[in-house]
Amino acid sequence: MKKTKKMMIFGTVVALLAFFASCSKPAEKVQGTLKGYTLTSCQFFQNMFTNNETVEIVPTGNDLVNIKFTSEKWGAFLIKDATVTKSGKAYNISGKGTSQMAAMGGETNSYDCNLNANFVNLKNAEITFEVPAVMGGTKIVFHAGDAPAEHLETEQN
């Protein structure tokens, strides 16, 4: 009887440790490649649509990720060691990094950028890149998944 009781306690402890270990690695829950579209706004235009965009999320620690967004239209963004926190069934990601964006005259300049994201899964995520120094403040919102029909129709016209 004592041996059985010890085995049950040991099994419970192992199960709890495994559960807590999986809970303590939110970075692994948000890793992967997201495909989607962006809506970009600044003081000169609102909700400029760009389709077929990709964001890569790579864990660098239990609650840290690197986020890479490379866009033909907007340039290259890299956020190193963004923080991932669980919020209900979703994950929030926040961090600061740099963007390499084309300037007037065709040259590429580096700008500071901020990132905030709400991540449910690879097909349900919204990632906002804010670049305060570009065009009076540029906000690029990446949406994982297929673009709504009204944006696709606008793109074809």
N, C-alpha and C positions, 0 to 999 in steps of 0.2 A: 504494500500500500504506500509506504513512504517513498519507494523508488518511483512509483507511478506519479505520485504527487510532485516529486522533484522534476520529473520529466515534463509534466504539464507546465510547471512554473518556468522551466528552462525554455520550453517551446514558445510560451507566451512572451518571454523576454526577447527571444530572437525575433519573433514576428514584430514586436513593437520597435525594436532597433531597426529592422529593415524598413518599416513604415516611416519612421522618423528620418532615416537616411534618404529615402526617396523624396520626402517632403522638403528636405533641406537643400535640394539642388534645383531651384527654379530655373536656372540657366539652361538645364537640359530640356526643360519643358517647352522652351521657346526656340530651340535651335532648328535650323533648316533654311531652305530657300523659298521665299515667298514670291509669287507672281501676281501682278495686278496692274493698277493704273494710278496716275497721280492727278490731283487738282491743285494748281498753283495760283497763288494770289500775291499781289503787291500793290503799291499805290497806283500803278499804271494799268492794271487789269485784274480781273477776278476769275477764279475757277478755270484757268487754262488747262485743258485736258491733254494728257499724254498717256497712250496705251502701251501695253507690253513692257512694263517696267519690272525690275527684279531687285529684291533686297535679300542679302545673305546675313544670317545671324549665327555666330559661332561662339560657343561657351569659352570663357577664359578662367572661370572659377565657379564656385557653387552658385553665386548670385550675380555673376558678371558676364557680359557678352560683348563681343565686337560686332558692330553693325556696319555693313558695307552696302552702299547704294550707288550704282553707276548708271547714269542716264545719258543717252545721246543728246538730249535737250538741255538738261540741267547740270551735268558734270558728275564729278565723283565726290562722294561723301564717306567719311570714315569716322565712326564714333568708337573709341576704344574704352573698354571696361565700363560700359553702361550698366547701371544697377537694375536688377530684376527683382520685383516684389510681387507676391501673390495677393490678389484682391478678389475674394469670392471665387468664382470659377475662372476668372481672367488673371492675367499678369500685366503689371505696369512696368514699363521700361523707361528709364530716363538717363541722360548723359549729355556730355559736351564733346565736340570734336571739331573737325575741319572739313571744309568743302573746297574743291578745286572747280571754279566756275569760270567760263569764258567772259572776258570783259570786252568793252568796246575796242575795236582794232584787232580782235582775234586772239589777243594774248590771254593766258590763263592766270588767274590770281587765286590766292588762298584766302579763305574767310573763316572766321569762327562760326560755328553753328551749334544749335541746341536740338536735342531730340527728346520727344515724349511719345510713348506708344501705349496702346491698349491691345493686348494680344490674347486671343482665345485659342486659336489654332492657326495652321498655315493657310487656311482659306478664310479666316475671320480675324483680321488684324488691321489696325489703323496706326500708321507711323507718321508723326509730324516732324519735319525738319524745318527749323527756323534759322534764317540767315539775316540778322539785323542790318548788316552793312551793305546789302545788295538791293538796289531799286527801292530805297525807302523802307526796307524790311520785306523780305521774301519768305513766304510760308508755303512749303511743299508738303501736301498731305498724300501719302501713299496708302492706297486701299488694296488689301489682298483680295483676290477673286476676280471674277469677270466684271467688266465695266457695264453699267446700266445702258440700256438701249438708246436713251436720249443722248448720251455722250458719243456713242458709236455713230449715230446718225449725224451729229454735228461734225465729227471728224471726217466723214465721207463727203460733206458739202464743201 
